[in-house]
Structure formats: C-alpha cells, structure tokens
C-alpha cells in the first residue's frame, strides 16, 4: 500500500477521504493549517477506522514546512484539498484566494518535484465549466471564465497542472471536478462543519432544522426548472471520497493529466432537497424565497460516464441517504466539532 500526503485533510471532504484511504490500507499523513477545520475530525477518523494517521500542522504556502514533510516521510502520492472555498468571500478578498489556492498549489508541486513525487489528485470543481454549457456537463465541454474568484482559482490551477504534465511526462495528475458534496459518514462522527454562516445548502438546512438558524433562504424561485428553484447535482461525500481512492489507484498506474466529473448525473432542485429532507427526517425546515444570487445558473448536473468507465467508480448513495446522513451528523453534533 502507498503512503499518501493529504493536504487539507482535516476538512469536510478530506476527513472522509482519510477514512477511505485508511480502510483501504494506505498510510496517511495529513498536512493542514486548520484555518477552516478542526483537529477533532482527525481524532474521530482514527476512532472510526481504528487506525492511526500522522498529522502535521502547516501551510502549503510555507516552503520550509512543506519540504520538511517530504523529507520526514517517503511519500508516494498527494491528494490536494487545501484551499479556501467560500464563493462570496472570494469576491471580497481575491488576493487571499489567489495566494492560498494558486500560489499554495504552485508551492506544493514545487516541493513535490524536489522530493521526486509526481502523483497528484487535485480537488477541482464543476465551476470551471463555461456557464453557456447545457447540462449534463461532460469533460470535453469548454471551460470558461468562472463568475467568482473561487472558481477562477480552480480553473487556473487545473491549467497550471495540465501544462506541468505536458512539460514533463513523469507527472501523473487527476483533476476531480466535484459537483455538490453533501451527507456525512454513516456513524455521524464526522461531517460538514463550516465556520460562520454556511455557504452551501445542506449545512444551512441542517442548522435550521437543529435550531441554530431561523430559516433557510432559497435564492431565486423563477428559474426555468421543475419548481423555479435552482437544480444541482448532489453527491454523497462518501461516494466522493471513494472517487479519490479510485483516481489515486488510476494515477499510480498511468502518467499524464486527466479530468473526471464526480457527480451522480441526477439533478435535484433546492425545494426538492428541502422537502425530501423534511420527509425522510420528520423535521420541519422554515424557509423564505430571496432574490437570485449573481453568478448562479439555473441547472447544473454531471455526465459521469468517464469516471464510471475509466476509474471503476460508481456512486452508491441516493438523495435520501445523503439527507438522512446529513441530519444524523448534525443532530449528534448540534454545534459541529465544538461540542
């Protein structure tokens, strides 16, 4: 089995991926500055798996801290989650996002190259696609100029990694374009714990349901969709974590740079998500309609055929599972990891 460095491994998707890596027998080193995560998640990952991992607190922009990790551990591959991800904040503080997400990624691959490590799985996003594309979105469709700076940083890093791979055949890079991760580990021990007001739908729904917030704001009810609210491709975080394992196995065997969509291929509207959450969990979610948000498209869902065919990956969980598991996490942890 391989020794894997997971940057941002204490975060929502990172912690769930650590569970799958450990269960598959890999050795895991987490490198995280804990700017938007908690070390408690890693304690719980080890409880869930009954296996240990190494944790190094550090920042991917710090060359000395990064180089030391590669010197101290004979790393085989890197899964790169570290980065800032709040769309609204990225508009207000673009330089912080450019520094963390772009400069940090450049520093990471420089340290990898120095250490002779050329296998990388990158946490990208469906926001890289041109907004003119019609869903289902496939990997051959053109990327565009994302309407927010968060998406822009993902696109720039994708392009940098593609050019890096083109320049040196030793590199083996996976670009995983996530759609909308939701849900939590079945145990309810780890889950999504955003700091401040949630930017994503699901933690907002669960925080209203648990009494932390008054009501859900649904942005826009006049889209050309089944009920006027935005349609997105929600994917269970455990399915997403397993996609990283499949991509890692693929990249350990093959060189080059390749992109894969990681979504279910099914779209659900915001109202459908809210109503289904209430039905499967028996908990009301107060809501109000609010004006559309700038940059939001009506419909976005994946064509995941490439990932299914090439990675041997298949999503296992439906929307009801996602919503049950999200609520199981939130009701066990009403204030997240700060219990």
N, C-alpha and C positions, 0 to 999 in steps of 0.2 A: 504493500500500500504506500501511498505517497504522503509527503509532508507538505501541507498546504498553508500558506500565509493568507489570512482573511483580513483585508483592511476594512474598517468599519464593521467588524464582526459582532459588536455588541448591540447594533441597531436591530430594527424590526426584521428585515429580510435576512440580514447577516446572521442573527442568532438562530433563526430557523434553519438556515443553511448549515451552520455549525452542527446542529443536531443530526442532519442527514449525513454530513461528512464523517462524524464520529461513528454513527451507526454503521456506515459502510467500511469502517476500519481504518480510515485515514487519520493521520496525526495533524492536529490543528494548532496553529499559532495565530492568535487574534491581535491585531495592531489597531488601536482605536484611541482617539483623543477624548472620547466621552463628552463631546460638545453637545450632542443631542441624543445621548443614550445613557444607560446605566450599567455599571459592572455587575449589578444584581442579576441581569439577564444571563450573564455567563455562568454565574453560580448555579442558576436554575437549569441551564443547558447541561451542565455536568450532573445535576441531580436526575434529570430526565434520562440521560444516556448511561448513567453510572460509569462514565469515562471522563478522564481529565483532559484539559486543554491548557495551553500556555497563553498568558495574557501579557502583552507589553503595551503600556500606555505611551502613546506617541502620536506625532502629527506627520502626515505624509509630505508636508512641505519642508520638514526638517531633515536635511540630508544626513546628518550625523546619526539621528535616531533610526532612520531607515537602514542605513548601511550597517549599523550595529546588529539589527535584526537578521540581516542576511549573513553576517559574519558568525553570529551565535547559533544559527540554525541552518542545516543543509536543506534549503527549501527547494521543492520540485516544481511548484506552480503557485500562482497568485490568483485569488478571487478578489476583485476590487470593487467594494461597495462604498468606500469612504468618500464623503462629499456632502454638500448642503443641498437641500431638496425642496425648500418652500418657494412655490412659484411667486407669490406676492412679494415676499422678502427679496427675491432675486431682482425684481423690478426696482425696488427701493435702494438696494445695496449691490449694484452689479459688480463692483470691483472685488468685493469679498467673495462673490461666487466665481469670478474669473480666477482669483488667486487659489481658492480651495480646490475647485473642481478641475480647472485646466492646468494651472501651474503645479498643483499637487500631483496630478496624473503624470505630467511630464517628469517630475522628480522621481516618481515611483518607477517608471520604466527605465530611467537612467540608472537607478540603483539596481534594478533587476539585471540590466545589461552588464553592469560592473561585476555582479555576482554570478553571471553566466546562467541566469534563469530566464527562459524565453517563452514560458507558457502562461497565458493570462486569460481569465474570464472577466469581462467588463460588464458592469451593471449599467446598461443604457436604458432607453425609454422610447415608447412609441411616439413621443412628442417630436422626434426627429423627422417624422414624415411630413411632406408638404400638405398643408391644410386643404388643398384642392383635390387630393386623392379621395376616391369614394371607397368606403368600407365594403367588403373586408379588405384590410390592408395587407399586402404581401411585400416581401423583402426586395422585389425587383422594382417596386414603385419608387419614384424620386423622393429623396429627402428635400426639405425646404428650409426656409428661414423661420424657425420657431418664433411664436409671438411673445415668448417670455425668455428671460435670460437663463433660467434653469435649463430649459430645453436646448437653448443655444450652446451651453457648456457641454451637454451630452453629445450634440452633433459635432462640435469641434474636436472633442476627444476621440470620437469614432473616426473622424477624418485623419487625425494625427496617427492613430493606431494603424489604420489602413495603409498610410504612407510609410510608416515604420516597417510594417510587414513587407511591403513592396520593395523596400530598400535592402532587406536582409532576410533571406529565406529561413533563417533559424527560428524566427518568431512564429508562434502558434497562438492565435488570438481569437476568442469568441466574443462577439458583440450580442448581448442578450437584450432585446427590445421588449421591456415589460409593458403590459397594458395596466390593469388596475389591481394591484395586490390587496387582498382583504383576508379575513379569517385569522386563525391562530392555531397553535399546536393543540391537539385533542385534550391534552392534560389541563389546559387553561393556565399553565405555569408561565408561559411566555406569550407575548402578543404585542400589538402596536400601542406604544405609549408616547404620543407626541407631546412635546413641551409647548405650553401655551394653548392657544385656540387651534384646534385641528384644521389642517388644510385639506384633508381628504374626507370623503363622505362617511366611510364606515366608522372611524373613531368618533365623528360628530354624532352619528346615530346612536352609538352605544353610550356616549357620555350624556346625551339627552335621556336615554332610557334608564340610566343609573342615577339620574338626578343631579349630575354635575353641571348641566346646561339647561336653559329654559326650553328652547325649541330649536328645531332644525330649520335652517334657511335653505330653500331649494331655489337655485339661481336660474330663472327662466322657465316659463311654462307655456311658451308659444313657439317652441321648435317644431319642425316638421317631423315629428316622431309619433309613436303609438299613443302617447298621452300628453305630448307637448313638453316633456322634460327630457334632459339630455340622456343619451344612450351610451353606455360604456361596457367594455369587456372586463368583467371582474374575474380574477383568478385567485384561487386559494393559495396562501403563502407557502403551504407545504408542497403543493404542486410546483410552485415557482422555485422553491429550494431544491427540489429534485431535478428541475431543469438544469440547475448549476452543476449538479453531480454528473448528469448526462453530458453536458457541454465540456466539463473537465475531462471526462473519460475520452471524449472525441478528440479534444485538443492534445491530450498526451500521446495520441497516436498519429496525428496529422498536422502538418505545418500550414501556414497561410492564415488569412484573416477572413472570417465569415460571420454574417449576421443571421440571427434567428429571432422570429417573433415568439414571445411567450405569453400566450393568451388562450382562452378556451375556444374562441371562434364564435361565441354567442354574445349578443348584446342584451343588456338589461337597462331599463330606464331608472332614473332616480326614484320615481314614485313606485315602480315595481319593487325596487330594493327595500324601500321603507315599508310598503305594505306586506311584503313577504317576511321581513324581519318581525313585524308585529304578529303575523300568523304563526310562524314557527316557534316563537319565543313567548307568546302570550303577554307581551309588554307593549304599552302604547308609546308612540313617538310623536310628540307635538311638533307641528311644523308650520311654516308660512312660506308663501312664494315671495321671491325677491327678484329684482332686475337681473338680466343676464350679466355674466362676468365677461369682460373684454378678453378675447382670445379663445373662448370656449367654442368648440364645434358642436353641431347637433348630435352627430353619431360617430363613434369610433370603436371598431372591433377588429379582431385579428383574423387573418388567414394563417393558421398554424401548421399547414401541411408540411412545410420544410422541416420544422423541428420534429414533427412526428416521424417523418421518413428518415431523416439523417441522424437524429440523436437517439432514436428509440424511446422517445419521451411521449407520455400520454397523460393529460390531466385526468385526475381520478375523482375530483370533488365537484359537485354542482352548487348552485347558488344557495340552496337551503343549508347545505353543510357549512358553507362559508359563514352564513349569518348565525347559525347555531354556535359555531366555534368562536366567532367574534364576541357573542354575548357571554359565552361561558368564561372567556378570559376576563371581560370587563366586570362581570358580577363577582368573580373571585377576587378581582383586583380593582376595586372602585376608583382608587387613586393611582392606578398603574403600579410601577415598581416602588412607589413611595409609601407602601402600606406600613 
